[in-house]
Amino acid sequence: MSVKSSRRSSSKSSTPSSILKTPMTLRSRISAIENTPSKVRFVLPHSQKVRSILEEFSAQGSSREYEQLIIMIRDATLTNSDISALLKEATECITLLNQNLRLFVEALVSVEWIDKNENVVSEYRAFIVDLLAAHNYHAKMVIDKLVRLFLPSPTEPDWPDGIPTAEDCGKYLNLHTLFNVLLAIVPMCKELFYSSVCNQFPYYNKPTHAHELYIHNLLWILEYQPTLRPEILRLIFSKLVIMDVNAPKEEIEKYLNSQQDEDIFSMDDDSKSIRTTTTAFTNVDRMALGHTLDVCLDKMFNYVINECHNSEGLNWESTKKLYLDMLPIFDDVILKTYSLHHVQYVMFLMSSFKTTLAEAFLNYLWKKVCNLNVAPILRQAAVNYIASLIARGSFVPLGMIKGTMQQLAEWIHSYISAQDGLEYVNSDLRVHSVFYSVCQALFYIVAFRYKDLVHSKKNIIFLESLNMSKMVTSRLNPLKVCQPAVVQNFAAVTRKYQIAYCYTVMEHNSRNVLPTIYQDEKGTIVVSNNVLDAYYPFDPYLLVRSGAKIRSIYKEYEETNEEMEEIDMKETEADDFLFNESGGSGKNKSHQFSYGSSPGFKFK
């Protein structure tokens, strides 16, 4: 007889109770059974009745008492003593709890225990440990039930400033104490645990507190199971990347501009209705998603900072281990995702801890740029990371800036020399995409960090030694392909300090603007304007709470009058025309270069 049929037959044989009555406790339900002549009498606790019921069901394959026992465990309001008695008797019957008694085991595992008294928590742990030690085929169900406790109830509020309450700390300490034992004594639990946390990770548009609490518990796991760190960190950052690409920076920036005097993420019904986007499957509140991303990144940044530092300062050994764990995640998850806005700043933050770490990260990226076996699109992304880190990192010393520029320049000249030996040069962007990206990286660094490079004669001589005039006048013509904002600022700086002369080439390029039309591998006709993308991964960070960790190590672009004073009036008028064509006005030219559309330069 099934549980459902037993419930129906029971309801027919007795008068149904009013729905307005207080839910019956386990003891009252047992008392009702005892006073009914047609039902077996038994008393809890300290009886052998649970054992006899389980043995009878195992022997016969069907038992009304077994089904009623499961219904009571599931539906009755259990007191602490009820739960403790049941768990104690179930522990004494561990050898009977095979796969045939799965419903009984599942009902016991599902009881609310995490916030009960010490006796209940102790009995529950003993039951779970003995159960999985004797019958590991229950492991998946048990692990899934326990991982589900990482998620809060829908009514739980967010943590103020991301700090857990004392009540939550006590509850989850009970859970993690049990996990610590299981992961240590049941080998298969590690694999089942990782599979379960992957499957139950909240969907990206779930409430902020669901993500906050889930990530908090995953990081807690790493305190006693550090071997799981690479997998757990990969999981977290993979989910944050999905969140990042679904929270457009343009929406966050627009909201910032309209709410300068208010909390960036103070949400009301009107703002939700305006900023809700409907996808094929669900409605996504972009601003709420941005808030969730901010809270989660703040938690991850705090983890990185705390893991790499102790009371005496930087813990170098711990920092190296975390950096080595993060590199594969950066390579497989972050670098391969185009147009990320915030998640990649975890590497920016780590690079700021020590110059050695920044140098190691730049060398890692440079090796990828030079590796012909790496896809061109990833080589381009790597050189964009190099340029953006050098430009934006206030912690990057001058020697590292010059060393990186020297590497870029030598590679460019080597590439140009190889092309000069050819009778015909194809200057198609698709053919020389990596070359043009490296050129743009060098031009960007010169234009962005030139103030650090021109304050002494020695540094001026260094810039002259890079021979950038040869680059801009080469047959590959990088000025034609690089982003206009980069070209304009680079040209102004190099003319002012007589390092290179770009305007003749730029004027020639402006008269020879023809799109390229080609057919891609899918047969689609593509029209290209032959200009590189303007993606710089460390452009301004807009999230508020997590951004507090970034601002002190971040270099803003310093706009000065002298940068543009060398530009001919003719060039300026041409730019005005272009801005007016795109809907801007001469007064608002500088605001046309918002995040993601330029490297941060502004025209006067």
Helices and strands as residue ranges (DSSP letters): H 3-13, H 26-34, H 49-60, H 64-75, H 80-92, G 94-96, G 99-101, H 102-109, H 118-134, G 136-138, H 139-148, G 160-162, H 166-185, H 188-200, H 208-224, G 226-228, H 229-245, H 249-258, H 269-274, E 276-278, E 283-285, H 286-308, E 309-310, E 313-314, H 316-329, I 330-334, H 345-351, H 355-370, H 376-392, H 398-420, H 433-453, H 457-465, H 468-472, H 478-481, H 484-496, H 503-510, E 516-519, E 525-528, G 546-549, G 551-553, G 561-563, H 569-581, G 586-592
